[in-house]
Amino acid sequence: MTDLQTLKSEHRELFDDFCRLRPGEPHLDFDVKLAGFLSDLPAAAKTARQREDYLWFCDTLEQWRSAMPGLGVKVDVAMPPPPAVESAGPAPASDTTLEELVANRADRFGRDRITTWNNARSIDEMTAAYREHFGSDVAWVREKADWALAETHLAADIIERRVDLVYDVGPDSYWRLEGRDGRMWLERVVALKAYYRWLEKGRGWGITQSVDDYVWAALELRKLVEDNSHKAAQVAFEPIGTHLLAHYVGADGRLLDNARTREWIQVKADRLVEKRHLPNRTEAEQKAKRYMEKFYEHIVFAVLAADDDSIREVQEALGFRTGFEENQEMINCFEFAVAVYFLEGPRP
């Protein structure tokens, strides 16, 4: 079986070869080498000893799956489930580890974009042309967009359990799901999931199809909340409960009036105004505060006490009940991830 370091070396060499390919030129030899490399990934992934190694296999496969359609080749390889990692007490990944994951993905997205942007040129021409922009406003904006996309992928991985909220993410990293200003909206993950469905369908676009893909993605994510068969144990809620009590809820169970909750109310109100659900600013702020009260004052009781009234309040906050649909615009990824991992109850 090919070891991890050998596979990493082969990946770098193949990617360099890929960047040198010219449109219209035959690339059978490259296809054969890549097919052999990709066939080794699933078997090697089964023996991964660390989560970081398994995530490397997944990221590498996804990179080739995104790149090869440009050459008219479809990558049809599936990654096996992650192997069990022996540990007396698995500690969450450090925030530095998650920072590196986001940074590596941002770098990969940038490389993919550069390749796609100028695929008709030689690698030397492409590199020279891009370097002309490096340091310019255009380059800075593009790098910022790559970073934001990598953050969205991390949020999607946590929500869809490829990175585990309980075992892989510590309290010092919850802000990556909330956003530093509360604006890590769930809509970003929905749009990302809809985009990948579009790719799987062979691209092609139209307003009706785009709306259908978006609705499909939103419903698929909602199913994760409604699926009670994969919830985490209540004891695993402790660090999240501590985080909520430290920043959002007082000892009396009521929403705190502090800098963070006031900012969250403001950004959620901004969101409603931006989406034109509530053009009246005062009304938008009232709606945002009710959202915060419904979610943060009731999520602990909904999870730890399985209280029906609290479950209903949280479902209303998430826009799962009739009459509260516009609340879906205000959900950040942390709020949704907590519901995915812990919220049990009947379907609304």
C-alpha positions, 0 to 999 in steps of 0.5 A: 500500500502506498504511504502518505508521504509518497502520495503527497509527493505524487499529488504535487508532481501531478498537479504541476503536470496538470498546470502545464497541460494545454487545451486541445493537446492529448493527455492520455499519459497524464490521465493514466497516472492520475487514475492510478493515484486516485485509486490509491487514495480510498485504500490509504484513507482507511488506514489514516492514523490521524484526523488531519491525514484523513482530511488531507485525503478528502481535500485532495480528492475534492481538488481533483474532482473540481479541476478535471472537468476542465479537461472533460474528465469526471473523477468518479472516486468515493472516499470511505468513512473516516477510520476510528482513531484510538484515543483515551480522550480525544481533545478538540482540534486547536484553533491553530489547526482549524486556522491552518485548515482554512488557510490551506483551503484558501490557498488551494481555491486560489490556485484552482482559480488561477489555473481556470482563469488562464488555462489557455496559457503556459504555466510560465505565462500564467504565473507572470500574468498573475504576479503582475496583479499581486499586491494590487487591489484586485489581487487582495480582493481575490485572496479575501474571497478565497479565504471567505470561501475556505471559511464557508467550507469549514462551516459546511464540514462541521454542519455536515459532520465531516469535522465534528463539532463535539470532538474537533472544535473547541470553544475558542473556535466557535467564533468561526461558525458565528463570524467575528461580527455574527455574520457567518450566515447559514445562507453561505453554506446553503449557496455552497451546497447548491453550487456543488449540485450545479457542478454535479449536474454538468453546469448549465444555468437558468433562474428556475434551476438555480432557485431549485438547487438553492431550495434543495440545498436548504431542505437537505440541511434542514433534514440534518436538524430533523434527523434524531438518530444522529444526535450527540450525547447531552453530556457533550453539550457542556462546553456549548452551554458554558459558552452560551452562559458566558456570552448570551444568557444570564443565570436567570435564563434571560438574554443578556444585554451586553455588547455582543448581544446588542451587536448580534441584534443589530447585524440580524436586523441589518440582514432583514433590511438587506433582504427586504423582509422588513424595510422598517428598521425599528421593526427589524430590530424588534424581530431580531431581538425576538429571534435571539430570545427564542433561540438563546433563552430556550436552546439549553432547556430544549437540549438538556430537558427536552422541554416541548415548549422550548423545542418549539421556540427554537424551531420558530427561531430557526424558521421551521414553523409556519409564520416564522420562515423569514427567520431563516435569513438570520441564522448563523452557522453556530446556531444551526450547527448546535441544532444539528448536533443536539436539538431533538424533537418532533418535526414542525 
